Amino acid sequence: MALDVGGLVVVVVFYVLILATGIWSSRKSKKEEEKCVGSKSEFTMIGGRNINVLVGVFTMTATWVGGGYILGTAEAVYSPSQGLIWALGPLAYFITFLLAGLFFAKPMRSQRYVTMMDPFQHRYGNSITTALLLPALISDVLWVACILAALGGTMSVILGLSSSYSIALSAAVAITYTLLGGLYSVAYTDVIQLFFIFIALWLCVPFLVLSPTSSEVTPAAFFNQSQFALMGELKLEHAGKWIDELLLLALGGLSYQALYQRILSAASSTQAQVTCFAAAGIVVIMGVPSVIIGAVAASTDWNQTAYGLPSPFARGEAGKVLPLALHYLTPPWVSVVGIGAVAAAVMSSMDSVLLSSASMFTHNIYKSSLKAQASDRECVWVIRVSVLLVGLAGTGLAFAEDSVLAFWLMSGDLIYCVVFPQLICVLHCRCANGYGATAGYLVAVTLRLLSGEPLLRLPTVLLFPGWREEGGVIRQYFPFRTLVMLVSLVCIPLASSLATLAFSHRLLPRSWDLLASQGEEERGKEGNDGKPAVNENLLAISSTNC
C-alpha cells in the first residue's frame, strides 16, 4: 500500500498540537508549583492536589478510553463468535468507576496518600510493598507495549506507514510532554485528546452507517437473528468465562495506580468521588461509536469493497476491523480523522501509565527503600528517568505484538488475582498484617500458575468444572480467576488473625515476629518505653498542604 502523504501530514499536525498543549501545561504547572507548599516531586505525581474537577473527569476517562477500549469494543461487536454481549469494556469500566467512587476514593484521598502503594507501605513495610508493586510495574510496561502495537497496526492499514515509524513517533511525543510537566501536562493533554476522540469517531459514524455496502443498522438489528446476530449469544457453558472476564476488567481496574493518581490529585475526598461517578457515565458514552462501527462492519458485504473476500474475520484480522472499516467504507479524509482518534486514545492511556509507573517506583521503592535521604530535586529526576525507561521498554516490546499481548493478559490476571484482594484488605480490614499479606500473595500466585495459561504455554494442573480440550489445548470455562481472587481475599484476614493470636498469646516467641503481626501502624503506636510513638511517614504526608 502506498504512503498517504496527506493523511500523514494531518496526523503530524495533530501530534504537534498535543505536544504544544503539553508544553503549555508544563509552564502552567511551574506557576502552580510556586504556590504549592509541598515537595516538587509530589507536585509532579499528583499535581498539588488541586486539579480542576472538570479536568479530573476528562483525564480519568481518557486514561481508560485507550486504543484497546476503542479497537476491542469494535472487534467484539463485529466478531460472529462474540457480539455486543461480549463487548465487556463499557460495562466493566462503568463498574470500575462506580465502585471506586463508593468504596475506594474516600479512604485513599482522606489519608492524603501519594500513590496506591502507600497504605501497604505504612502497614506492611517495604519488602511486602515491593513484592506487590512488581506485578503493577510489569503490567504497566506491557500495557504501553500493547497500545503502541495496536496503533502501529492501525496506521499501517490507513496511512500505509510502517508500524515501526508510527510506534516510535507516538512514543516520542507522549514521553516528551510527560517529562515536561508531570500530571499537569498529562491531564491537560488528556482533555484535548478526549474531545478529539469523541468528535472524530462520531464524525465517522454517519459515513459508515450510510455506506452502500452495509445493511441498515438499527437497534432491532442487534436482535434480528435472521439478518446478523449483532447481540451475540451467551451460552450457559460460557457464562463462567463471561463473568470471569467481566470481573477481571471491572475489579482488576481498581488495582491500577493510574486510577488513584487522579483520585489523589483531587482537592477533596468529595471531589474525588464526583470525578469517579462522572467518569462512569462518560466512559460508556465513549464506547458507543465503537459499537456502531463494529455493527456496520458485521453487516458489510466485504465483497463489494476493495478489501474483497474473505472477510476480516476469516483472514484473522478481526482485531483491525475498526481501521479496516474506516479505510474501506469512508472517504479518505474521514479515515484520516479516525486514525487521529485512535492515536489520541493511545497517547491518553500511554502518558498516564508512564507517570503512574514512575511515581510508584520513585515514591515507594527509590525514596523509601533505596535512598531514604534523597533530595526533592533528585526524586524529580528519578521520576523523569523512570518515565523515559518505562517508555523505552514498552516501545521496544511493542514490536513483538503477539508475545506482548500474551504477557499483558497474564499480568492483568496477576493484578486481579494478587493485588486487588490485597488492596481491599489493606483499606477495609483492620486485622490484616504482613503475615496475611504474604500468605494471600503466595496462595494467589501459586493457584494462578497451577490453573495454567495457554497463551504462555503454562501446563494446566488444576482442572476446574467445565474444562474442555480444544485443539490439544485445555480451556477453562469456570471463573477460576475470580475463585483465586476470593481464596486470596479469605486467606489474608484468616492468616493475619492466626498470626496475631499466636504472638499475642505467646504461642510463638515475640522474637520470631519479623513481619509485625500487629502491623506497622499498630506497632508504631508504642515506643520502646511504652509511650505513644508517631509514624513519621504518615506525618510527612499529612504535613503536605498541596
Secondary structure as a PSIPRED ss2 file (coil, helix, strand):
# PSIPRED VFORMAT (PSIPRED V4.0)

   1 M C   1.000  0.000  0.000
   2 A C   1.000  0.000  0.000
   3 L C   1.000  0.000  0.000
   4 D C   1.000  0.000  0.000
   5 V H   0.000  1.000  0.000
   6 G H   0.000  1.000  0.000
   7 G H   0.000  1.000  0.000
   8 L H   0.000  1.000  0.000
   9 V H   0.000  1.000  0.000
  10 V H   0.000  1.000  0.000
  11 V H   0.000  1.000  0.000
  12 V H   0.000  1.000  0.000
  13 V H   0.000  1.000  0.000
  14 F H   0.000  1.000  0.000
  15 Y H   0.000  1.000  0.000
  16 V H   0.000  1.000  0.000
  17 L H   0.000  1.000  0.000
  18 I H   0.000  1.000  0.000
  19 L H   0.000  1.000  0.000
  20 A H   0.000  1.000  0.000
  21 T H   0.000  1.000  0.000
  22 G H   0.000  1.000  0.000
  23 I H   0.000  1.000  0.000
  24 W H   0.000  1.000  0.000
  25 S H   0.000  1.000  0.000
  26 S H   0.000  1.000  0.000
  27 R H   0.000  1.000  0.000
  28 K H   0.000  1.000  0.000
  29 S H   0.000  1.000  0.000
  30 K H   0.000  1.000  0.000
  31 K H   0.000  1.000  0.000
  32 E H   0.000  1.000  0.000
  33 E H   0.000  1.000  0.000
  34 E H   0.000  1.000  0.000
  35 K H   0.000  1.000  0.000
  36 C C   1.000  0.000  0.000
  37 V C   1.000  0.000  0.000
  38 G C   1.000  0.000  0.000
  39 S C   1.000  0.000  0.000
  40 K H   0.000  1.000  0.000
  41 S H   0.000  1.000  0.000
  42 E H   0.000  1.000  0.000
  43 F H   0.000  1.000  0.000
  44 T H   0.000  1.000  0.000
  45 M H   0.000  1.000  0.000
  46 I H   0.000  1.000  0.000
  47 G H   0.000  1.000  0.000
  48 G H   0.000  1.000  0.000
  49 R H   0.000  1.000  0.000
  50 N C   1.000  0.000  0.000
  51 I C   1.000  0.000  0.000
  52 N C   1.000  0.000  0.000
  53 V H   0.000  1.000  0.000
  54 L H   0.000  1.000  0.000
  55 V H   0.000  1.000  0.000
  56 G H   0.000  1.000  0.000
  57 V H   0.000  1.000  0.000
  58 F H   0.000  1.000  0.000
  59 T H   0.000  1.000  0.000
  60 M H   0.000  1.000  0.000
  61 T H   0.000  1.000  0.000
  62 A H   0.000  1.000  0.000
  63 T H   0.000  1.000  0.000
  64 W H   0.000  1.000  0.000
  65 V C   1.000  0.000  0.000
  66 G C   1.000  0.000  0.000
  67 G H   0.000  1.000  0.000
  68 G H   0.000  1.000  0.000
  69 Y H   0.000  1.000  0.000
  70 I H   0.000  1.000  0.000
  71 L H   0.000  1.000  0.000
  72 G H   0.000  1.000  0.000
  73 T H   0.000  1.000  0.000
  74 A H   0.000  1.000  0.000
  75 E H   0.000  1.000  0.000
  76 A H   0.000  1.000  0.000
  77 V H   0.000  1.000  0.000
  78 Y H   0.000  1.000  0.000
  79 S C   1.000  0.000  0.000
  80 P C   1.000  0.000  0.000
  81 S C   1.000  0.000  0.000
  82 Q C   1.000  0.000  0.000
  83 G C   1.000  0.000  0.000
  84 L H   0.000  1.000  0.000
  85 I H   0.000  1.000  0.000
  86 W H   0.000  1.000  0.000
  87 A C   1.000  0.000  0.000
  88 L C   1.000  0.000  0.000
  89 G H   0.000  1.000  0.000
  90 P H   0.000  1.000  0.000
  91 L H   0.000  1.000  0.000
  92 A H   0.000  1.000  0.000
  93 Y H   0.000  1.000  0.000
  94 F H   0.000  1.000  0.000
  95 I H   0.000  1.000  0.000
  96 T H   0.000  1.000  0.000
  97 F H   0.000  1.000  0.000
  98 L H   0.000  1.000  0.000
  99 L H   0.000  1.000  0.000
 100 A H   0.000  1.000  0.000
 101 G H   0.000  1.000  0.000
 102 L H   0.000  1.000  0.000
 103 F H   0.000  1.000  0.000
 104 F H   0.000  1.000  0.000
 105 A H   0.000  1.000  0.000
 106 K H   0.000  1.000  0.000
 107 P H   0.000  1.000  0.000
 108 M H   0.000  1.000  0.000
 109 R H   0.000  1.000  0.000
 110 S H   0.000  1.000  0.000
 111 Q C   1.000  0.000  0.000
 112 R C   1.000  0.000  0.000
 113 Y C   1.000  0.000  0.000
 114 V C   1.000  0.000  0.000
 115 T C   1.000  0.000  0.000
 116 M C   1.000  0.000  0.000
 117 M C   1.000  0.000  0.000
 118 D H   0.000  1.000  0.000
 119 P H   0.000  1.000  0.000
 120 F H   0.000  1.000  0.000
 121 Q H   0.000  1.000  0.000
 122 H H   0.000  1.000  0.000
 123 R H   0.000  1.000  0.000
 124 Y H   0.000  1.000  0.000
 125 G C   1.000  0.000  0.000
 126 N H   0.000  1.000  0.000
 127 S H   0.000  1.000  0.000
 128 I H   0.000  1.000  0.000
 129 T H   0.000  1.000  0.000
 130 T H   0.000  1.000  0.000
 131 A H   0.000  1.000  0.000
 132 L H   0.000  1.000  0.000
 133 L H   0.000  1.000  0.000
 134 L H   0.000  1.000  0.000
 135 P H   0.000  1.000  0.000
 136 A H   0.000  1.000  0.000
 137 L H   0.000  1.000  0.000
 138 I H   0.000  1.000  0.000
 139 S H   0.000  1.000  0.000
 140 D H   0.000  1.000  0.000
 141 V H   0.000  1.000  0.000
 142 L H   0.000  1.000  0.000
 143 W H   0.000  1.000  0.000
 144 V H   0.000  1.000  0.000
 145 A H   0.000  1.000  0.000
 146 C H   0.000  1.000  0.000
 147 I H   0.000  1.000  0.000
 148 L H   0.000  1.000  0.000
 149 A H   0.000  1.000  0.000
 150 A H   0.000  1.000  0.000
 151 L H   0.000  1.000  0.000
 152 G H   0.000  1.000  0.000
 153 G H   0.000  1.000  0.000
 154 T H   0.000  1.000  0.000
 155 M H   0.000  1.000  0.000
 156 S H   0.000  1.000  0.000
 157 V H   0.000  1.000  0.000
 158 I H   0.000  1.000  0.000
 159 L C   1.000  0.000  0.000
 160 G C   1.000  0.000  0.000
 161 L C   1.000  0.000  0.000
 162 S C   1.000  0.000  0.000
 163 S H   0.000  1.000  0.000
 164 S H   0.000  1.000  0.000
 165 Y H   0.000  1.000  0.000
 166 S H   0.000  1.000  0.000
 167 I H   0.000  1.000  0.000
 168 A H   0.000  1.000  0.000
 169 L H   0.000  1.000  0.000
 170 S H   0.000  1.000  0.000
 171 A H   0.000  1.000  0.000
 172 A H   0.000  1.000  0.000
 173 V H   0.000  1.000  0.000
 174 A H   0.000  1.000  0.000
 175 I H   0.000  1.000  0.000
 176 T H   0.000  1.000  0.000
 177 Y H   0.000  1.000  0.000
 178 T H   0.000  1.000  0.000
 179 L H   0.000  1.000  0.000
 180 L H   0.000  1.000  0.000
 181 G H   0.000  1.000  0.000
 182 G H   0.000  1.000  0.000
 183 L H   0.000  1.000  0.000
 184 Y H   0.000  1.000  0.000
 185 S H   0.000  1.000  0.000
 186 V H   0.000  1.000  0.000
 187 A H   0.000  1.000  0.000
 188 Y H   0.000  1.000  0.000
 189 T H   0.000  1.000  0.000
 190 D H   0.000  1.000  0.000
 191 V H   0.000  1.000  0.000
 192 I H   0.000  1.000  0.000
 193 Q H   0.000  1.000  0.000
 194 L H   0.000  1.000  0.000
 195 F H   0.000  1.000  0.000
 196 F H   0.000  1.000  0.000
 197 I H   0.000  1.000  0.000
 198 F H   0.000  1.000  0.000
 199 I H   0.000  1.000  0.000
 200 A H   0.000  1.000  0.000
 201 L H   0.000  1.000  0.000
 202 W H   0.000  1.000  0.000
 203 L H   0.000  1.000  0.000
 204 C H   0.000  1.000  0.000
 205 V H   0.000  1.000  0.000
 206 P H   0.000  1.000  0.000
 207 F H   0.000  1.000  0.000
 208 L H   0.000  1.000  0.000
 209 V H   0.000  1.000  0.000
 210 L C   1.000  0.000  0.000
 211 S C   1.000  0.000  0.000
 212 P C   1.000  0.000  0.000
 213 T C   1.000  0.000  0.000
 214 S E   0.000  0.000  1.000
 215 S C   1.000  0.000  0.000
 216 E C   1.000  0.000  0.000
 217 V C   1.000  0.000  0.000
 218 T C   1.000  0.000  0.000
 219 P H   0.000  1.000  0.000
 220 A H   0.000  1.000  0.000
 221 A H   0.000  1.000  0.000
 222 F H   0.000  1.000  0.000
 223 F H   0.000  1.000  0.000
 224 N C   1.000  0.000  0.000
 225 Q C   1.000  0.000  0.000
 226 S C   1.000  0.000  0.000
 227 Q C   1.000  0.000  0.000
 228 F C   1.000  0.000  0.000
 229 A C   1.000  0.000  0.000
 230 L C   1.000  0.000  0.000
 231 M C   1.000  0.000  0.000
 232 G C   1.000  0.000  0.000
 233 E C   1.000  0.000  0.000
 234 L C   1.000  0.000  0.000
 235 K C   1.000  0.000  0.000
 236 L H   0.000  1.000  0.000
 237 E H   0.000  1.000  0.000
 238 H H   0.000  1.000  0.000
 239 A H   0.000  1.000  0.000
 240 G H   0.000  1.000  0.000
 241 K H   0.000  1.000  0.000
 242 W H   0.000  1.000  0.000
 243 I H   0.000  1.000  0.000
 244 D H   0.000  1.000  0.000
 245 E H   0.000  1.000  0.000
 246 L H   0.000  1.000  0.000
 247 L H   0.000  1.000  0.000
 248 L H   0.000  1.000  0.000
 249 L H   0.000  1.000  0.000
 250 A H   0.000  1.000  0.000
 251 L H   0.000  1.000  0.000
 252 G H   0.000  1.000  0.000
 253 G H   0.000  1.000  0.000
 254 L H   0.000  1.000  0.000
 255 S H   0.000  1.000  0.000
 256 Y C   1.000  0.000  0.000
 257 Q H   0.000  1.000  0.000
 258 A H   0.000  1.000  0.000
 259 L H   0.000  1.000  0.000
 260 Y H   0.000  1.000  0.000
 261 Q H   0.000  1.000  0.000
 262 R H   0.000  1.000  0.000
 263 I H   0.000  1.000  0.000
 264 L H   0.000  1.000  0.000
 265 S C   1.000  0.000  0.000
 266 A C   1.000  0.000  0.000
 267 A C   1.000  0.000  0.000
 268 S C   1.000  0.000  0.000
 269 S H   0.000  1.000  0.000
 270 T H   0.000  1.000  0.000
 271 Q H   0.000  1.000  0.000
 272 A H   0.000  1.000  0.000
 273 Q H   0.000  1.000  0.000
 274 V H   0.000  1.000  0.000
 275 T H   0.000  1.000  0.000
 276 C H   0.000  1.000  0.000
 277 F H   0.000  1.000  0.000
 278 A H   0.000  1.000  0.000
 279 A H   0.000  1.000  0.000
 280 A H   0.000  1.000  0.000
 281 G H   0.000  1.000  0.000
 282 I H   0.000  1.000  0.000
 283 V H   0.000  1.000  0.000
 284 V H   0.000  1.000  0.000
 285 I H   0.000  1.000  0.000
 286 M H   0.000  1.000  0.000
 287 G H   0.000  1.000  0.000
 288 V H   0.000  1.000  0.000
 289 P H   0.000  1.000  0.000
 290 S H   0.000  1.000  0.000
 291 V H   0.000  1.000  0.000
 292 I H   0.000  1.000  0.000
 293 I H   0.000  1.000  0.000
 294 G H   0.000  1.000  0.000
 295 A H   0.000  1.000  0.000
 296 V H   0.000  1.000  0.000
 297 A H   0.000  1.000  0.000
 298 A H   0.000  1.000  0.000
 299 S C   1.000  0.000  0.000
 300 T E   0.000  0.000  1.000
 301 D C   1.000  0.000  0.000
 302 W H   0.000  1.000  0.000
 303 N H   0.000  1.000  0.000
 304 Q H   0.000  1.000  0.000
 305 T C   1.000  0.000  0.000
 306 A C   1.000  0.000  0.000
 307 Y C   1.000  0.000  0.000
 308 G C   1.000  0.000  0.000
 309 L C   1.000  0.000  0.000
 310 P C   1.000  0.000  0.000
 311 S C   1.000  0.000  0.000
 312 P C   1.000  0.000  0.000
 313 F C   1.000  0.000  0.000
 314 A C   1.000  0.000  0.000
 315 R C   1.000  0.000  0.000
 316 G C   1.000  0.000  0.000
 317 E C   1.000  0.000  0.000
 318 A H   0.000  1.000  0.000
 319 G H   0.000  1.000  0.000
 320 K H   0.000  1.000  0.000
 321 V H   0.000  1.000  0.000
 322 L H   0.000  1.000  0.000
 323 P H   0.000  1.000  0.000
 324 L H   0.000  1.000  0.000
 325 A H   0.000  1.000  0.000
 326 L H   0.000  1.000  0.000
 327 H H   0.000  1.000  0.000
 328 Y H   0.000  1.000  0.000
 329 L H   0.000  1.000  0.000
 330 T C   1.000  0.000  0.000
 331 P C   1.000  0.000  0.000
 332 P H   0.000  1.000  0.000
 333 W H   0.000  1.000  0.000
 334 V H   0.000  1.000  0.000
 335 S H   0.000  1.000  0.000
 336 V H   0.000  1.000  0.000
 337 V H   0.000  1.000  0.000
 338 G H   0.000  1.000  0.000
 339 I H   0.000  1.000  0.000
 340 G H   0.000  1.000  0.000
 341 A H   0.000  1.000  0.000
 342 V H   0.000  1.000  0.000
 343 A H   0.000  1.000  0.000
 344 A H   0.000  1.000  0.000
 345 A H   0.000  1.000  0.000
 346 V H   0.000  1.000  0.000
 347 M H   0.000  1.000  0.000
 348 S H   0.000  1.000  0.000
 349 S H   0.000  1.000  0.000
 350 M H   0.000  1.000  0.000
 351 D H   0.000  1.000  0.000
 352 S H   0.000  1.000  0.000
 353 V H   0.000  1.000  0.000
 354 L H   0.000  1.000  0.000
 355 L H   0.000  1.000  0.000
 356 S H   0.000  1.000  0.000
 357 S H   0.000  1.000  0.000
 358 A H   0.000  1.000  0.000
 359 S H   0.000  1.000  0.000
 360 M H   0.000  1.000  0.000
 361 F H   0.000  1.000  0.000
 362 T H   0.000  1.000  0.000
 363 H H   0.000  1.000  0.000
 364 N H   0.000  1.000  0.000
 365 I H   0.000  1.000  0.000
 366 Y H   0.000  1.000  0.000
 367 K H   0.000  1.000  0.000
 368 S H   0.000  1.000  0.000
 369 S H   0.000  1.000  0.000
 370 L H   0.000  1.000  0.000
 371 K C   1.000  0.000  0.000
 372 A C   1.000  0.000  0.000
 373 Q C   1.000  0.000  0.000
 374 A C   1.000  0.000  0.000
 375 S C   1.000  0.000  0.000
 376 D H   0.000  1.000  0.000
 377 R H   0.000  1.000  0.000
 378 E H   0.000  1.000  0.000
 379 C H   0.000  1.000  0.000
 380 V H   0.000  1.000  0.000
 381 W H   0.000  1.000  0.000
 382 V H   0.000  1.000  0.000
 383 I H   0.000  1.000  0.000
 384 R H   0.000  1.000  0.000
 385 V H   0.000  1.000  0.000
 386 S H   0.000  1.000  0.000
 387 V H   0.000  1.000  0.000
 388 L H   0.000  1.000  0.000
 389 L H   0.000  1.000  0.000
 390 V H   0.000  1.000  0.000
 391 G H   0.000  1.000  0.000
 392 L H   0.000  1.000  0.000
 393 A H   0.000  1.000  0.000
 394 G H   0.000  1.000  0.000
 395 T H   0.000  1.000  0.000
 396 G H   0.000  1.000  0.000
 397 L H   0.000  1.000  0.000
 398 A C   1.000  0.000  0.000
 399 F C   1.000  0.000  0.000
 400 A C   1.000  0.000  0.000
 401 E H   0.000  1.000  0.000
 402 D H   0.000  1.000  0.000
 403 S H   0.000  1.000  0.000
 404 V H   0.000  1.000  0.000
 405 L H   0.000  1.000  0.000
 406 A H   0.000  1.000  0.000
 407 F H   0.000  1.000  0.000
 408 W H   0.000  1.000  0.000
 409 L H   0.000  1.000  0.000
 410 M H   0.000  1.000  0.000
 411 S H   0.000  1.000  0.000
 412 G H   0.000  1.000  0.000
 413 D H   0.000  1.000  0.000
 414 L H   0.000  1.000  0.000
 415 I H   0.000  1.000  0.000
 416 Y H   0.000  1.000  0.000
 417 C H   0.000  1.000  0.000
 418 V H   0.000  1.000  0.000
 419 V H   0.000  1.000  0.000
 420 F H   0.000  1.000  0.000
 421 P H   0.000  1.000  0.000
 422 Q H   0.000  1.000  0.000
 423 L H   0.000  1.000  0.000
 424 I H   0.000  1.000  0.000
 425 C H   0.000  1.000  0.000
 426 V H   0.000  1.000  0.000
 427 L H   0.000  1.000  0.000
 428 H H   0.000  1.000  0.000
 429 C C   1.000  0.000  0.000
 430 R C   1.000  0.000  0.000
 431 C C   1.000  0.000  0.000
 432 A C   1.000  0.000  0.000
 433 N C   1.000  0.000  0.000
 434 G H   0.000  1.000  0.000
 435 Y H   0.000  1.000  0.000
 436 G H   0.000  1.000  0.000
 437 A H   0.000  1.000  0.000
 438 T H   0.000  1.000  0.000
 439 A H   0.000  1.000  0.000
 440 G H   0.000  1.000  0.000
 441 Y H   0.000  1.000  0.000
 442 L H   0.000  1.000  0.000
 443 V H   0.000  1.000  0.000
 444 A H   0.000  1.000  0.000
 445 V H   0.000  1.000  0.000
 446 T H   0.000  1.000  0.000
 447 L H   0.000  1.000  0.000
 448 R H   0.000  1.000  0.000
 449 L H   0.000  1.000  0.000
 450 L H   0.000  1.000  0.000
 451 S C   1.000  0.000  0.000
 452 G C   1.000  0.000  0.000
 453 E E   0.000  0.000  1.000
 454 P H   0.000  1.000  0.000
 455 L H   0.000  1.000  0.000
 456 L H   0.000  1.000  0.000
 457 R C   1.000  0.000  0.000
 458 L E   0.000  0.000  1.000
 459 P C   1.000  0.000  0.000
 460 T C   1.000  0.000  0.000
 461 V C   1.000  0.000  0.000
 462 L C   1.000  0.000  0.000
 463 L C   1.000  0.000  0.000
 464 F C   1.000  0.000  0.000
 465 P C   1.000  0.000  0.000
 466 G C   1.000  0.000  0.000
 467 W C   1.000  0.000  0.000
 468 R E   0.000  0.000  1.000
 469 E E   0.000  0.000  1.000
 470 E E   0.000  0.000  1.000
 471 G C   1.000  0.000  0.000
 472 G C   1.000  0.000  0.000
 473 V E   0.000  0.000  1.000
 474 I E   0.000  0.000  1.000
 475 R E   0.000  0.000  1.000
 476 Q C   1.000  0.000  0.000
 477 Y C   1.000  0.000  0.000
 478 F C   1.000  0.000  0.000
 479 P C   1.000  0.000  0.000
 480 F H   0.000  1.000  0.000
 481 R H   0.000  1.000  0.000
 482 T H   0.000  1.000  0.000
 483 L H   0.000  1.000  0.000
 484 V H   0.000  1.000  0.000
 485 M H   0.000  1.000  0.000
 486 L H   0.000  1.000  0.000
 487 V H   0.000  1.000  0.000
 488 S H   0.000  1.000  0.000
 489 L H   0.000  1.000  0.000
 490 V H   0.000  1.000  0.000
 491 C H   0.000  1.000  0.000
 492 I H   0.000  1.000  0.000
 493 P H   0.000  1.000  0.000
 494 L H   0.000  1.000  0.000
 495 A H   0.000  1.000  0.000
 496 S H   0.000  1.000  0.000
 497 S H   0.000  1.000  0.000
 498 L H   0.000  1.000  0.000
 499 A H   0.000  1.000  0.000
 500 T H   0.000  1.000  0.000
 501 L H   0.000  1.000  0.000
 502 A H   0.000  1.000  0.000
 503 F H   0.000  1.000  0.000
 504 S H   0.000  1.000  0.000
 505 H C   1.000  0.000  0.000
 506 R C   1.000  0.000  0.000
 507 L C   1.000  0.000  0.000
 508 L C   1.000  0.000  0.000
 509 P C   1.000  0.000  0.000
 510 R H   0.000  1.000  0.000
 511 S H   0.000  1.000  0.000
 512 W H   0.000  1.000  0.000
 513 D C   1.000  0.000  0.000
 514 L C   1.000  0.000  0.000
 515 L C   1.000  0.000  0.000
 516 A C   1.000  0.000  0.000
 517 S C   1.000  0.000  0.000
 518 Q C   1.000  0.000  0.000
 519 G H   0.000  1.000  0.000
 520 E H   0.000  1.000  0.000
 521 E H   0.000  1.000  0.000
 522 E H   0.000  1.000  0.000
 523 R H   0.000  1.000  0.000
 524 G C   1.000  0.000  0.000
 525 K C   1.000  0.000  0.000
 526 E E   0.000  0.000  1.000
 527 G C   1.000  0.000  0.000
 528 N C   1.000  0.000  0.000
 529 D C   1.000  0.000  0.000
 530 G C   1.000  0.000  0.000
 531 K C   1.000  0.000  0.000
 532 P E   0.000  0.000  1.000
 533 A C   1.000  0.000  0.000
 534 V C   1.000  0.000  0.000
 535 N C   1.000  0.000  0.000
 536 E H   0.000  1.000  0.000
 537 N H   0.000  1.000  0.000
 538 L H   0.000  1.000  0.000
 539 L H   0.000  1.000  0.000
 540 A H   0.000  1.000  0.000
 541 I H   0.000  1.000  0.000
 542 S H   0.000  1.000  0.000
 543 S C   1.000  0.000  0.000
 544 T C   1.000  0.000  0.000
 545 N C   1.000  0.000  0.000
 546 C C   1.000  0.000  0.000
